[in-house]
């Protein structure tokens, strides 16, 4: 998907936001507590653009590339939270009735 | 074969006499118990734990299909909420695999925050579903579908191409 390119003169970026972007910090633009836009550094965009394009084309992206350390900690916690039940019973053994 | 997953710890019930109190014998995994059981042995009594769990139906459950695919629903504990990066993405609906529920009464979580885990998707027997506790709207289920495409790493490129051609 071809990006829409506009001149910088058409966009008013406050000084603190410009400084944040230049120092490689993402800027999240919210409205009514909802995230509307994210402004990122051009170098960062070059890094994520291929992944984004792949997603937009409907092609699979390895889910591991979308998860971070927090996510893996949560996943480990989910397994630990169930304790012995985590590995649990696969399913009811109803096939016994059918001689399975 | 046995109806438990490998590595599951179990407690075996030992009855020395009909009038004697039963004793429990702990096995770290069911394989070690199974290794000592001969084919002609009578059925073995086990003590098992269980708890009820909420799941999100990903398919229509009907009587004609014995199984239905569901996603696990988990609660948001203080420890999980403390993972600020994860929780923020969850609240802002930016998480690729987890979907926040519980902010609506119709979600059926008794007012508690919870999340649908699209990394834990599995078929279960339809008859194992005890009751309906809540529901998600069509728009919410569309968000769920978006995440399933990511977590299952589905290739829907031909569908996307079709959309563009219309």
HADDOCK unambig.tbl for C-alpha pairs under 7 A between the chains (distance, minus, plus):
assign (segid A and resid 34 and name CA) (segid B and resid 92 and name CA) 6.93 0.50 0.50
assign (segid A and resid 35 and name CA) (segid B and resid 92 and name CA) 6.73 0.50 0.50
assign (segid A and resid 57 and name CA) (segid B and resid 157 and name CA) 5.39 0.50 0.50
assign (segid A and resid 57 and name CA) (segid B and resid 160 and name CA) 6.42 0.50 0.50
assign (segid A and resid 58 and name CA) (segid B and resid 155 and name CA) 5.90 0.50 0.50
assign (segid A and resid 58 and name CA) (segid B and resid 156 and name CA) 4.72 0.50 0.50
assign (segid A and resid 58 and name CA) (segid B and resid 157 and name CA) 4.01 0.50 0.50
assign (segid A and resid 58 and name CA) (segid B and resid 160 and name CA) 5.98 0.50 0.50
assign (segid A and resid 59 and name CA) (segid B and resid 155 and name CA) 4.69 0.50 0.50
assign (segid A and resid 59 and name CA) (segid B and resid 156 and name CA) 6.10 0.50 0.50
assign (segid A and resid 59 and name CA) (segid B and resid 157 and name CA) 5.28 0.50 0.50
assign (segid A and resid 60 and name CA) (segid B and resid 150 and name CA) 6.87 0.50 0.50
assign (segid A and resid 60 and name CA) (segid B and resid 153 and name CA) 4.65 0.50 0.50
assign (segid A and resid 60 and name CA) (segid B and resid 154 and name CA) 5.37 0.50 0.50
assign (segid A and resid 60 and name CA) (segid B and resid 155 and name CA) 5.04 0.50 0.50
assign (segid A and resid 61 and name CA) (segid B and resid 150 and name CA) 6.83 0.50 0.50
assign (segid A and resid 61 and name CA) (segid B and resid 153 and name CA) 6.02 0.50 0.50
assign (segid A and resid 62 and name CA) (segid B and resid 153 and name CA) 6.35 0.50 0.50
assign (segid A and resid 63 and name CA) (segid B and resid 150 and name CA) 6.28 0.50 0.50
assign (segid A and resid 63 and name CA) (segid B and resid 151 and name CA) 5.60 0.50 0.50
assign (segid A and resid 63 and name CA) (segid B and resid 153 and name CA) 6.74 0.50 0.50
assign (segid A and resid 66 and name CA) (segid B and resid 96 and name CA) 6.74 0.50 0.50
assign (segid A and resid 70 and name CA) (segid B and resid 83 and name CA) 6.50 0.50 0.50
assign (segid A and resid 70 and name CA) (segid B and resid 85 and name CA) 6.96 0.50 0.50
assign (segid A and resid 70 and name CA) (segid B and resid 86 and name CA) 5.89 0.50 0.50
assign (segid A and resid 71 and name CA) (segid B and resid 86 and name CA) 6.50 0.50 0.50
assign (segid A and resid 74 and name CA) (segid B and resid 80 and name CA) 6.66 0.50 0.50
assign (segid A and resid 84 and name CA) (segid B and resid 8 and name CA) 6.68 0.50 0.50
assign (segid A and resid 84 and name CA) (segid B and resid 9 and name CA) 6.64 0.50 0.50
assign (segid A and resid 85 and name CA) (segid B and resid 50 and name CA) 6.90 0.50 0.50
assign (segid A and resid 87 and name CA) (segid B and resid 5 and name CA) 5.99 0.50 0.50
assign (segid A and resid 87 and name CA) (segid B and resid 8 and name CA) 5.98 0.50 0.50
assign (segid A and resid 88 and name CA) (segid B and resid 4 and name CA) 6.45 0.50 0.50
assign (segid A and resid 88 and name CA) (segid B and resid 5 and name CA) 6.44 0.50 0.50
assign (segid A and resid 88 and name CA) (segid B and resid 8 and name CA) 6.58 0.50 0.50
assign (segid A and resid 89 and name CA) (segid B and resid 3 and name CA) 6.33 0.50 0.50
assign (segid A and resid 89 and name CA) (segid B and resid 4 and name CA) 4.66 0.50 0.50
assign (segid A and resid 89 and name CA) (segid B and resid 5 and name CA) 6.31 0.50 0.50
assign (segid A and resid 90 and name CA) (segid B and resid 3 and name CA) 6.26 0.50 0.50
assign (segid A and resid 90 and name CA) (segid B and resid 4 and name CA) 5.63 0.50 0.50
assign (segid A and resid 90 and name CA) (segid B and resid 5 and name CA) 6.14 0.50 0.50
assign (segid A and resid 91 and name CA) (segid B and resid 3 and name CA) 6.75 0.50 0.50
assign (segid A and resid 93 and name CA) (segid B and resid 3 and name CA) 5.93 0.50 0.50
